[in-house]
Structures are given as C-alpha cells and as structure tokens.
Amino acid sequence: MAQPLIIIAAGGTGGHMFPAQALAEALLLRGWRVRLSTDARGARYAGGFPDAVEIVEVGSATFARGGLLAKALVPFRILGGVIGASFRMLREKPAIVVGFGGYPTIPAMSAAWLLRLPRMIHEQNGVLGRVNEVFVKRVNAVACGTWPTSLPDGVEAVHTGNPVRSAVMERAGAGYIAPGDYPMELLVIGGSQGARILSDIVPPAIAALPMNLLQHLRVSHQARGEDEERVATYYAEHAISADVQPFFVDVPRRMSEAQLVISRSGASSVADIAVIGRPAILVPYAVAAGDHQTANARGLAEAEAAVVIPESRLEVETLSEQIRAILETPKAAMQMALNALTQGRPDATERLVEMVETLSGHAGDAEKN
C-alpha cells in the first residue's frame, strides 16, 4: 500500500519550525511521506529536518513588512500560492495537511480548506497566532501546546503539549548538576532570531556578579548577527569566558549542560526547558501578539521553575541579582530544575501523531510500515 503523504505547513521562525520538525521526524519513522510547505525565510530554519522531508517553497506574504507596493502585492502573491498549492494537492492527494502557524502556512491551509482535505492546526502559544486565528474554525481539529490557550467560543482543542525535536528528547530529564565551586554553564537564548535587549542587559548583569561566581562561569550567548561582535567584545574585555553566535545548532546539548538558562519565553524554548529540566529566567517579548509569551511563561513560573522578568522591569541590577540568587543557592536551583520537569510534555509528539493518524484515517497503514 502506498505511503500516506502529510503536508506540514510552517512559518519562518524556530517557534513554528521546531515542533513541525518533531512531527516530521516521528511520522517518517512510522512510514509516512512528509513534505514541508514554507517560504524562503522558513526554509532557512529547515536545516535540521531529515533529508527525507521534501521542502517546497510557496508564494506567500504579509502586510507587516515592506513598503506600499509590497503591501499592495500581498493578496496577489497569496492567491498565487494558494492556486499552486491547490494544483499540487489535487495531483498528489495528501492524507492530511497540518499547519503550525506563520503567514507562509496560508497557501497550504487555504488549499486544504478549499479542497475539503483533512486538516488541523497546532498552536504553540497560549494565545492564537494571527494565521491560526483565521483557520481555527476552518479545520477539523485543533492541538494546543500551551494550556490553557485562549480560543474562540465554540472551538474545542486537545492539549498535546509542544513537540520537541529528537535532539531535545535525547536530553529529556538529563541529570542536573547544581551550581557550585566548579565550572558552570549559563545559556542565553533569545528565540531563533536572537533578542537585542538580552544582548544589551545580560552581559553587564553577568559582569556585575561577584568574582567567586565569575571565575567558574562560561557563557553561551545567542546574539543577532549585528550584535555578535559587540557582545563578544564586551565579554572579552571583562575577562568572561563566552561563546557568542547568532544561532546555536546544538541548543539541546548546551541547555542540558547549563546550570541556568536565560531566555525569551517562546513556546519552543519553554518546551525545551521543561522537557530537559533546567532553572530559567524568562523575559517575555513585550510586543508579542496578544502578549502570548507571558502566557507561555506562566506554567514554569507557577511551578516555581522559572523567574519571569517583564521587559519593562529588565535592568542590569535586577537581572544580576536574580542570576546570583540562583547560582548561590544550589538546593533551590536543584528544586527549580525538578519543578521544570513537572511542566514538560515529553509525549507531546506522540499525542500529535495520534491526532494526525486518527484524523487522516491512515493510522493502521502507517503502523504496518
């Protein structure tokens, strides 16, 4: 029997692409053919997808970028993408289309709706993204990574959790070494595209730590490309051992080795922290749509696994005090790590796979492959 085909549609940030990658990895192992539908920007984040995944770049656009001419062309670019996706689906007959959000998902999800194909969305955040908000009443099923997720009246959803990549699952529940008088790792991540405010505040906050901590500390700091040199220079001038890069391909390893993680509270970052189990200081992105990053951080904060500092209150002294409080209290840091694990959903991918196979009607066929 022919392998069933799934089209996974995901936008151009790690927050959308990482859970999409996790689903792709799992379905390949179960005998599915997998295609990723994204745009050129999203394709840049697809390097971690297995080679067996076919990546198709589709025409799409957003009103949030570009000048007047670019905005005027948005409907035509989206229409062209929808038409192209519709013809491909008519020819290849996918068993299901799953959207993970972001404007590059519009063509595939629209085509699936027009053709009445089985379709579902996965919302990673505690507040629906703009594109998922459009499709939430036009799909057969809704999966949520953060619970509770704010949904329109009458819409029911399944709390699957946020799928994490296989590289994260390999580190799930990795033993935590509490802070002490020995080499310690501090990981700073600002989402897949970095965070300017963390590059401004974190280095001086670390430099303000007492020498008994600094002498043992090594920092992995993800900074935007335009900030990389100045951040690296700052650490070097203050004799702080630091590895500064625009993008870490081995975040799961670095996180599993860290005594503390300082991060935005994007859905994927929160999921990784919870599955691996690490103390965290979270700084929600202030202008995130619907303030969804604050909603994402709520579970870890209420479990006393993370300290949440709003951007409006993020100052060098405040952050330095929080870093010091965690690194100087090993028992409390260990408890934070254990508390984080209670918020993890290591079976999120399996839950999502079950929904996909049930909705598509191909569970039996996939299990035989």
N, C-alpha and C positions, 0 to 999 in steps of 0.2 A: 504493500500500500504506500502511496506517495506520502512523503513527509509533509505535515501541515506547515503552512507559512504564516508567520506573525510579522506584522509591520509595527515596529516600535517608533513612535514619533516623539522627539525630544528637542528642546531648545538649546541655545548656546551658552549654558553655564554649567559648572560642575554639579550644582544643585539639582538640575534636571538630568544630566547625563549619567551621573554615578549610579542612581537607582535603576536607570534604564539599562546600564551595563550589567548590573547584577541580575536583572531578569533575563537578559540575553544569554549570559553565561549559563544560567540554570536551564533554560529551555534548550540550548544546544545539547546539553548532556542528556536531555530527555527525547532527543531525536527530532527536534523542530528545525526548520529553516528559519533564519532570523534576518530581517532587513531593518536597518536604521534609516529613518527618514528625518533629515535635518537640513540646515543650510550651511553655507561655507563657514560661518562662525562656529556653528555647533560641531562641524567636522574636525575643528582644531582640538576639541576635547574628546575625540573618539579614538585617540591613540591607544587607549587601554582596552578597547573592545577586542574580543577574539578575532583572529583573521577570518574565521568562517562567517562572520557577520558582513553582509553586503551593505555598504554605505551609499545611500542615494541622496544627493543634494537636490533640494527642491526650491523653487522660487517662492519667496515669502518676503514680508516686510513689516515694518512697524511705524506708526505715526510718531513714535517717541524719538526718532532720530532723523537727521538730515534737514535740509532746507525746504523751502516751499515747493520746489519742483519735485524733490524726492517724496514729499508727503502726498503730492498730487498723483504720483505714480503708484502709490501703495495699493489701491484697490485693483489696479490692472496687474500688478505683479502677483498679488494673492490669487486673483482669478486665474492667471496663467498657471500657477502652481496647483490649484485645485483641479483644473482641466487635465493637466499632465498626470497628476496622481490618480484621477478617476480612470483614465485610459489604462494605466498600468494595472490598477486593481481589477478592471474588467478582464484584462488579459491573463492575470496571474492568480486571481481568485484567492486572496488571503483568507485564512480561517478566522482571523481577528485582527483588529487594529487597536493598539494601546497607546494613549497619549500621556506624556509626563509633564506637559506644560511648556510654556515659552512660545513666542509667536511663530517659530518655524514648524510647530505642530499643526498650524491652521490648515494647510492644504490636505494633509493625510486625514485628519479628523473630519474635515468638511466632506471629503470624498467618501469616506466610510459612512457618513450620515446620509449623503445623497443616494448611495447605493444600498443602504439599509444592511450593511455588513455588521456582524457582532463587533461591538466597540466598547471601550471603557477608558476611564482616566484614572491616574494615580496622582493625588495631590500630596506633595511632601510637607507643606507648611500648615500651620494652624489656621490660616486664612487662605481662601481660594485665590490663586493667581488669576490675572485678568483673562487669559485664554481659557483656562479651565472653568472659569465662571461662565463663559459663553457656552461651553459644551456640557456643563454639568447636568442639564435637563435634556440633553440630546444624545445621551449614551445609555447603554444597558446596565452599567454597573459603575460604582464609584468606590475607589480604595483610598484610604487616608493614612498618611504616615504619622501625623501628629494627632493626638486625641486629647480633648475634643477639637474638631475642626468646625469652624463656622460655616454652615451650609444653608442654602435657601430652604424655605418652608416646603415640606413635601418631599425633599430629597433624602433618601436613606443611603448610608455608606457603611463600608466594612473597614474596621481598624486593622489594617495589616501591619502597620509599622513601616519604616522606611528601609527598603532593601539596601544592604551594603555589599560592596564588591568582594570578590573571593579573597583578595589580599587583606581585607579587613577581617573577614571571617577566620582567616588563618591565625589572626592575633586575638580573636574573641576571648575575653576573660584572661588575657595574659597576666601573669603574676606581677604585682605592683611592688616596687621597691620604694619604701617610704624615704623621704628626704633625710639626709644625714651628712656626716663629715666624710664624704666621698664624692666622686664625680656625679653630678646631677645634670639632667637634660630638661630644658624648657623649650616647648614648641609654641611658636607664634604663627597662626594661620588666619588669613582674612577672607576666607572663601576662595573660590577658584581664580578670582581676579585680583586678589590682594585687597588691602584696605589702607588708604592713606593715613587715616587717623591713628591706626596702630603703629605705623612707621614713624609717626610724629611723637607719640606718647610712650610707647613701650621701651625703646632704647634708653631714654633718660630715667625712666622708672626703674629699670634694671640697674643702671649705673648708680642710682641712689641707694642700692642695697648695701648693707654692711659687708666689709671685706671677708668676714668668716663665711658668708654665703657666696659672694662673687668668686672667690678663689676656687670653688668647686663647680661653678656653673658653666655649662655650654649651651648656647642658644641656637636653635634652628628658626630662622625668621623668614617667612614668606612675604616679600615686598613687591610691589608693582615694578615693572621694568624701569620706569622713570625715577623710582625711588631707591632702586637697588644700590647704586654707588654711594649715595649719601648715607644710607643706613649702615652699610658695611664699613664705611669710613668712620662713622660715629663709634661703632663698637670697637674698631681697631684703635682709635685714639684714646679710648677708655680701658684698653687692655682687657676687653671682654672677648672670650672665645666665642665666635659666632659664624654660622654658615648662613649666608643671605642669598636667596634665589627667588626669582619671580614665580616659580612653580616647582613644588616638590613632587616627583613621581613616586616617592616612597613614603608618603604621609603615614600609612598604617605602621610601618616599622618605626618611624620616628615617634609616633604617638605612643606605641607600646613601650618604648624605652624612656618616655618622659615622666618626670615627677610632677609636672604641671603643664597644662595646656591653656594658652590664652587665645581666644578665638571669637570670631563673629558667631552668631547663632543661626547660621543657615541650617536647613533641615539635615543635609548630609553630614555636616560637621557634628551636629548634635547626636545624630545616629551613631557615627563612628566613635565618639567619646563614650557613649553609653554602652555600646557593644564591647569595646576594648576595656572600658572601665578606668577612667582617669579623672583626677580632680581638675576643675576648669574654672577659669574666669571668663565669662561671656560678655561681649559688648554688642548688643543688638544693633543692626544697621538702622539708623534713625529714620531714614526716609523709605524704608522698605514698604511696599504696598500693604495697606491695612495693618501696618506695624506687626507683620507676621513673624519677624524674628524674635520679638518679645514673647509672642505666643509659643514659639518653638522652644525658648529657654525655660519656660515655666515648669516643665516636668522635672528637669535637673535641679532647678532652684528649690522647688518644694520638697524634693527628696534630700536636700542639703548635700548635693553632689557638686554644685557649682555656685559661684558668686556672680551675680549679674550686676553690671555697672552700665547704666544708660549712657549714651554718648554725651548727653548734656552734663553729666557729672564725672566724665572721664578726665582726670587730671593726673599729672605726674605723681604728686604726693599720694593721692588716693590709691592709685594703682600700685605704687611701690609698697604701700602699707599692706595691701591685700596679698601681694606676692610674698612678702616677708612673713605674714601671719601663717600662710600655708606651709612655706618651706621650713619654718622654725617650729612647727608642731607636727611631728611625724605621725602621732596617733590620729590626730584629726584628719591629716592628709590621707592616711590609710582608710579611714572611715568614709571619706568623700569618694574614694575610688570604689569601695564596696557599694556605696549608695548609688553610684552611677550605673553599676551593673543591674540594679533593680529596675532601671528605666530602659534597658536595652531590649530590643526585639530581634534576637539573632535568627528567629524563624520567619522574619518578615518576607524574605524571598519565597520561601515555601508557601506561605499564605497567598502571596500574589500569584504564584504559579497555579495554585489550586483554583483561584478565581478565573484565570485565563483559560485553563483547560475545561473547566465546567461551562463557562460561557460559550466557548468555541465548539464544544461537543467533541473535542479531539483528545480527551484525557486517556481513553483506552488505547487509541492508536499510538500516542506518544509514549506510553508506558511500555509498549511492546518493542520499541526501537532500542 
